[in-house]
Amino acid sequence: MARTLWGGSLSFGLVNVPVALVSAVQDRDVHFNQLDSETGARLHVERYCKEEDVPIPYEEVVSGYPRSDGDGYVMLSDLELEAAQPEKTRTIDISEFVHLGDIDPIFFDHPYFLVPNAEGEGALRAYKLLVGVMEKTERVALGRMVMRTKEYLVGLRVRDGLLALVTMKFADEIRATGELPNLPTKKHQPSKAEVGHAVALIEELSVDWDPSQYKDRHRDRLRKIVRDKQKGKTIKAPEAPEVPAAVPDLMAALRESLDAARGEGGDDDGGKAKGGSKSKSRAKAKA
């Protein structure tokens, strides 16, 4: 059973809908405990002061922010930090509506579901109304909510007849691309033929999106290692992989990749993909 993480009201003009927040994803990672290799006993984290050579109880721990002059820290207690907390509210206020395509996916953070939090007919009718109009207009609702001690920018849309909510990054949290290393310049512009072959390769590899086809292979390997270890098998560490070097002939690499994707011995038309399951899938999608 999904656990409710937050309960409150969704405000849409003068309409208030009681809602509860539930995470839309499940933690399927393989989790381990840290142990003493000699005794097998579980380890625990201890806050320790090197200067006094003693452990520090939690109630004596404060937060420190580096001083602007580089001389130590500005120390703040939990009570002082509470002054920065947002106004306590149990309402998600919808302020604007935008098209989903206008939002760069880089702004999306964690997904949730908003479900009705009341059984009364009026509350369920209001929830259904909001779902219906958002589905009809194909818009994303933007708003703000306070969860725990932080205020979030959130986006809401319809998924499977329910309201899906995603917390979003603020604009100043997105790294400017100009800060990145080894950026290409105009002199690195590919040729028309290279672009044509690359587009053809993308078309040949294009399929209908089916999320069930993608599995967490690392998680499966971890579970197999645990099972093998439990059975007494020897686990061998893999060799460090080599980093592939940049291809010396980009055009030749594109041709070979395109031929491999088509399952052909060689074709230099640089464009149209020949028949196959992926091409049929694209044709179906266009239809």
KARAQUI-V836435 format. One record per residue. RES is the residue in three letters. PSI is psi in radians with two decimals (NA if undefined). OMEGA is omega in whole degrees, 0 to 359 (999 if undefined). Layout:
res = {RES/RES}
psi = {PSI/PSI}
omega = {OMEGA/OMEGA}
//
This chain:
res = {MET/ALA/ARG/THR/LEU/TRP/GLY/GLY/SER/LEU/SER/PHE/GLY/LEU/VAL/ASN/VAL/PRO/VAL/ALA/LEU/VAL/SER/ALA/VAL/GLN/ASP/ARG/ASP/VAL/HIS/PHE/ASN/GLN/LEU/ASP/SER/GLU/THR/GLY/ALA/ARG/LEU/HIS/VAL/GLU/ARG/TYR/CYS/LYS/GLU/GLU/ASP/VAL/PRO/ILE/PRO/TYR/GLU/GLU/VAL/VAL/SER/GLY/TYR/PRO/ARG/SER/ASP/GLY/ASP/GLY/TYR/VAL/MET/LEU/SER/ASP/LEU/GLU/LEU/GLU/ALA/ALA/GLN/PRO/GLU/LYS/THR/ARG/THR/ILE/ASP/ILE/SER/GLU/PHE/VAL/HIS/LEU/GLY/ASP/ILE/ASP/PRO/ILE/PHE/PHE/ASP/HIS/PRO/TYR/PHE/LEU/VAL/PRO/ASN/ALA/GLU/GLY/GLU/GLY/ALA/LEU/ARG/ALA/TYR/LYS/LEU/LEU/VAL/GLY/VAL/MET/GLU/LYS/THR/GLU/ARG/VAL/ALA/LEU/GLY/ARG/MET/VAL/MET/ARG/THR/LYS/GLU/TYR/LEU/VAL/GLY/LEU/ARG/VAL/ARG/ASP/GLY/LEU/LEU/ALA/LEU/VAL/THR/MET/LYS/PHE/ALA/ASP/GLU/ILE/ARG/ALA/THR/GLY/GLU/LEU/PRO/ASN/LEU/PRO/THR/LYS/LYS/HIS/GLN/PRO/SER/LYS/ALA/GLU/VAL/GLY/HIS/ALA/VAL/ALA/LEU/ILE/GLU/GLU/LEU/SER/VAL/ASP/TRP/ASP/PRO/SER/GLN/TYR/LYS/ASP/ARG/HIS/ARG/ASP/ARG/LEU/ARG/LYS/ILE/VAL/ARG/ASP/LYS/GLN/LYS/GLY/LYS/THR/ILE/LYS/ALA/PRO/GLU/ALA/PRO/GLU/VAL/PRO/ALA/ALA/VAL/PRO/ASP/LEU/MET/ALA/ALA/LEU/ARG/GLU/SER/LEU/ASP/ALA/ALA/ARG/GLY/GLU/GLY/GLY/ASP/ASP/ASP/GLY/GLY/LYS/ALA/LYS/GLY/GLY/SER/LYS/SER/LYS/SER/ARG/ALA/LYS/ALA/LYS/ALA}
psi = {2.26/2.46/2.35/2.21/-0.36/2.50/2.42/-2.50/2.49/2.09/2.15/1.62/-2.18/0.06/2.24/2.21/2.05/2.19/2.78/2.51/2.24/2.37/2.43/-0.09/2.76/2.49/1.90/0.14/2.69/2.06/2.48/2.69/2.54/2.27/2.79/2.13/-0.37/-0.81/-0.33/0.09/2.54/2.49/2.73/2.70/2.33/2.28/2.09/2.36/2.01/-0.57/-0.76/-0.19/0.75/2.67/2.58/2.18/2.68/-0.65/-0.22/0.08/2.29/2.94/2.46/2.32/2.25/2.32/2.60/-0.47/0.04/0.08/1.46/-2.62/2.69/2.06/2.28/2.35/2.93/-0.63/-0.70/-0.62/-0.46/-0.35/-0.38/-0.11/2.54/2.87/2.27/2.11/2.61/0.55/2.39/1.92/1.99/2.20/-0.61/2.88/2.37/2.88/2.45/-0.67/-0.26/-0.20/2.10/2.24/-0.30/-0.35/-0.26/2.45/-1.61/2.34/2.54/2.95/2.46/2.02/2.74/2.44/0.44/2.60/-0.09/2.60/-0.66/-0.74/-0.75/-0.63/-0.72/-0.69/-0.81/-0.63/-0.84/-0.72/-0.79/-0.80/-0.59/-0.64/-0.64/-0.70/-0.22/0.78/2.83/2.25/2.35/2.44/-2.99/2.59/2.68/2.14/2.17/-1.95/0.28/2.53/2.35/2.51/2.30/2.66/2.45/2.38/3.12/2.34/2.14/0.70/0.16/2.87/2.15/2.33/2.42/2.27/2.58/2.68/2.60/2.74/-0.68/-0.07/-0.25/2.18/2.35/2.34/-0.40/-0.27/-0.15/2.63/2.81/0.81/2.44/2.67/-3.11/-0.51/-0.22/0.23/2.18/2.80/2.88/-0.66/-0.69/-0.73/-0.74/-0.76/-0.67/-0.73/-0.74/-0.66/-0.73/-0.75/-0.69/-0.53/0.05/2.33/2.95/2.41/2.14/1.66/-0.42/-0.25/-0.17/2.10/2.71/1.61/-0.56/-0.73/-0.71/-0.70/-0.69/-0.78/-0.64/-0.68/-0.75/-0.77/-0.75/-0.71/-0.68/-0.52/0.00/0.17/2.70/2.28/2.13/2.27/2.41/2.76/2.63/2.27/2.64/2.49/2.10/2.42/2.76/2.46/2.36/-0.53/1.69/-0.71/-0.73/-0.71/-0.67/-0.74/-0.82/-0.70/-0.71/-0.72/-0.72/-0.69/-0.60/-0.28/0.58/2.88/-0.36/2.24/2.29/0.57/-0.24/0.29/-1.48/2.26/2.42/2.96/2.73/2.99/-0.64/-0.68/-0.69/-0.64/-0.70/-0.73/-0.69/-0.72/-0.72/-0.65/NA}
omega = {180/182/178/182/184/177/181/184/174/185/180/189/177/180/177/183/176/183/174/182/179/179/181/181/180/178/179/181/174/184/180/170/177/185/170/184/181/186/184/181/179/179/176/181/180/177/190/178/181/184/181/180/179/173/183/177/186/183/178/181/175/179/181/177/183/180/181/179/178/183/176/186/166/185/181/177/177/180/179/179/179/179/181/182/180/177/181/180/179/183/170/183/176/184/181/173/180/175/180/181/179/183/175/181/180/180/183/183/185/182/178/168/172/182/178/182/178/183/181/182/181/181/180/178/179/178/181/177/181/177/183/183/178/178/182/182/179/179/171/178/178/179/178/176/176/178/187/183/185/175/183/164/184/174/180/174/183/175/178/177/179/175/176/181/175/173/187/175/173/187/183/176/180/183/177/184/179/179/187/181/172/180/178/179/182/181/178/182/180/180/180/180/178/178/180/179/179/177/179/179/177/179/182/181/182/179/173/182/177/185/181/181/185/182/176/184/178/178/178/179/178/180/178/178/179/179/180/180/180/179/177/180/178/180/180/178/180/176/180/181/176/177/181/178/177/183/180/182/184/182/179/179/178/179/181/179/180/178/180/180/179/184/183/177/180/178/189/179/174/184/194/177/178/188/181/184/182/178/178/180/178/180/178/181/180/178/999}
//
